Amino acid sequence: MAAVTPTKVTFTQGQCELDSVVQLAQPTPDGDIYVVTETTPFHPVSHIWPDHPADRGTLTADGKSADVKDCLTGAFNTADGTLHVGKDIPVKRDEEGWHFVVVHLIDSGIDIKTGDTVSLLVDADYQQALSRGHSGAHLTALALNKVLHEGYWRKEASRIDPLGHYDFHSYAEQTSFVEADRCIDSYRLGKTLRKRGLNSADMVADLADIETKVNLILAEWLTAGEGVNMARKGDTLTDSRYWQSKAGGQDIEIPCGGTHIQSFKELGSLKVKLVANSDQEVVMTTLTTPAR
């Protein structure tokens, strides 16, 4: 049985190209190949909270390249040597006897075997577009929390965000989807949130004004040009990672496993659009552009 160790990842360091040794090359039911390497610059989509898409790029073996069709999270059972991918993963991270790995999905046209050294190359432009959208979304969530804190809660909420405001974002978020230079967050304004103290009817009625205020805050934060750091507790895929920066002179730290920009200076613009789909659902679209 081949030894498979937890995948080391480098996407938090901005590294988009490296060579690594293949730990596992396994055919899929559809005739493709799952490839697990010791180290990778590719960011995989999470099987638990798939808000951030997989990176794109290529894998090259013995001079022949293949597109990485998808990049997934996998878990390798050391007891029986089986690989479980995506939604088929039956355990939580750090379960004894299981190693979490990055799984590169490629066509079967390349001959790859365990022990081979392959070259991995991430599409840096696409990754950066996702990074802008994701980092921008952290800021827009904090700006929205700030605006709502100042006029839309009738009682104190127990959950506070990194800037000291009532954390509407974490209370109400239903889904989040990062795209190239964009992120779409949907919020549910249900009975539970109203009981916690949010004046949701007022929020929906004032949505255009709230959008304006959020965008003014974002413009101020963007002008400061703060840096962004991804702090890591280790090198492997499941080690905790934290998005760190500043807004309005205050420190921010948010647990996050995605890829991110290294400075607000990489954003040419950052804006939101707020739309009420009903009296119980608001959608926030974060829009970014690259700096020129």
N, C-alpha and C positions, 0 to 999 in steps of 0.2 A: 504493500500500500504506500502510495506516495505521501510524503510529509507535506502538509499544507499549513502554513503559519498565517496569522492575521495579516491582512494587507496593510503595508505602510503607504500613506498617502502624502502627496506633496502639493496638492492644489491650494492649500492655505498659504503656501510660500510663493505663489505665483509662478511655479515651475510648470511648464507646459510640454516638456520633452525630456525623455530619459530612456535608458536601456534597462531591462530587467529580465530576470530568469522566470520562465514559465513553471508554475507549481502544479497546474492542472490544465489539461486540454480535453474537454469532454463534449461529445456530440449531443445536440439537442434533439427532442422529438421531431422538430421541423427540418432537420438536416443541416442546421448551422453548427457553430462551435462555441462553447463557453470556454473562455480563456481566463485563468487566474494567474497573476504574476505576483512576485514578492513585493514589488513597489509599483505605484502607478501615479501619474499626474491627473488621471481622469476622475471627475466627480460623478459618483453614481446616483441614480434616483433612489430616494429612501422608500423602503417597503412599508413604513409606518405612516409617514406624513410626506407624501410625494409632491411637495409644493415647488421644489426646485428641480428642473429637468436635468437629465443626464448630459454630460459633455459630449461633443462630437469630435471626431478625429480619425486617425488611422493607426493601424498596427502593422508593422513590417517584420517579416521573418525571412531570412535568407534572400534578401533583396526583393521580395514580393510583398506588396502592400494590399491591405484590405481595409475598407471603411469599418469603423466600429459602429455597428447598426444600433446598438443600445448599450448602456452601461448600467448594471443592476447591482443591488446589494444581495450578497449570498451568505449562507452560513454552512460551514463544513463540519460534519459530525466526525470527530476524530476516532470514535469507537468503531464505526462501520464504514468510514470512508465515503459517505454520501454527501453530495452537494445539494443544498436546498436554495432555491432562488426566488426572490421577490415575495409574493404573497404566500408562497409555499413554506416560508421559514416558520418552524413551529416553536421557536424559543425566543426569549428576550436576550439582549446583548449581555455579555459577561456570564452567560450560563456555562457551568463547568463542562468541559468536553466539547465545546463548540467554538469554532474560530470564524469570525465575521470577515468577509472578503469582498473585494470589488470584482465583479464578473463582467468581462468584455465580451459582447456578442458579435461574432463575425461570420461571414460566409464560409462555407466549407472548402473554398477553392485554394486555401493555403495549407500546406503540410506543416503542422505544429505538433510537437510532442513535449512531454515533461522534460525539463532540463535545458531546453533551448533558450537562447537569449534573443529577445525581441525588442524592437524599438517602438515606443509609444509616443504619439504626437497629438496633442490636443489642438483643436481649432481655437486659437487664442482670441480671435475677434468675437466669435460666438460666446465664448466663456465670459469675456469682458462685458458683453451686452447683457448677459444674465446677471453678472455681478452688479452692474449699475442698477438694474431693476430691483435686485434683492436688497442692496444697501439703501437705495432710495426708499423702499417700502418700510424699512426699520424707522427711518426718519419721519415718513408721513404718518405712521401709526403713533409715534410720540407726539407729533404736532397736533393730530386729531385729539389725542387724550388731553393735551394742554387746553385746547379750545373748549372742549366739553366740560372739563374740570371747572372752568371759570364761570359756567353759567347754566349747566344742565343736570346737575345732581342736587337732589333735595335733601340728601343725607350722606354721611360719610360712608365711603366704600372701603372694604378691608384690604382690597388688592391695589397696590400702588406700583406705578411703573418706575423705571430708573431715574426719572426726573422729578419724582415726588407727586405725580398726578394720578388721579383715579384711573385704573387701567381698563378703560372701556374696550380697548383692542383685544386684550386677552379674555375678557368676560364674554364678548359678543361674537368673536370671529368664528365663522362656520367653515370657510374654505379659504385657501390662499393658493394662487397660481402665479409663479414667476415666469415671465417670458422675456424675450430680448427687449431691453429698455422699457419694460413694463411689468407691473404686478397688479393682480386683481384680487382684492379681499372682499369677501361678503360677510356682512354682520347681521345677526338675528336680534331683533328688538322685541323679545318675547316677554312673557309675564314674569319670569324669574328676574330678568334685568330690571324691570320696572319695580319689583319688590326690593331690589338692592338699592334703588333710589334714583335711577335714571329717568328723566322726564323725556321719554322717547317721542311722544307726540310733538313736543316743542322742538326736539331735534329735527324731526322730519319736516316740520313747517319752516324751520330756519336753515334748511340745508344749503341753500345758495350762499347765505351769509357765512355759514360755517366754512364752506369751501374757500371763500375769499380770505377768511382769517387764517386758515391753515396754510394757504399759499403764501401769505405775507410772512408767516413764521419761517417757512421753508426757504424763502428768498434770503431772509436774514441769516439763517444757519449756513446756507450755501456760501454766502459771502465770506464767512469766517475761514473757509478752506481747511477745515480740520482733517487730520490724518485718521486712518482707520487701521486698526490692528486686529489680527486674528490670533488670540491667545489659545494655546493648545496644552492639554494635560498629557499628551503623548503623541506618538507618530502614527498610530494605527487608526483604522476607520472609525472604530467605536469610541475612541478616546474623546472626552468632552472638549468642545471648542466654543470660544466666546468672541462675539463681535464687540470690539471696544472702540469708543470714540468720544467726542464731546459735542454738546449742543447747548447753545446759550451759556457757554462757559462751564457747564456741568458735565461730569464724567458719566459715561454710559457703558454698561456691560450687559449684553444680551446673549443667552445661550443660543447658538446657531451652528448648523452643520453645512451651510451652503458656501458658495464662493462669493467673494466680495472685492470691491475696489480697495485701493490703498489710501485714497485721499478724496475728499469732496471736490478737489480741484479737477478730478476726472469727469465730473458732471457739468455739462454745459447748461443744463436746465433740470429742474425738478419741480413737478406740479402734480396736483391731484384733481380728479373729477369725482364728485359725489352724486349718486343717483339713488332715489328711493324707488325700489321695485314694488313696494307695498308699504303699508304702515308698520310692517314688522320686518322689513328687510332693506338694508342700505348696502350699496356696492361702492367701494372706493377703488378707483383705478389710479395707480401711480404711474406717471410718465416721466421718463428721463431721456436725455440726449447726451452724446459724448462731447467732451470739451474739444474745442478747435484750437 
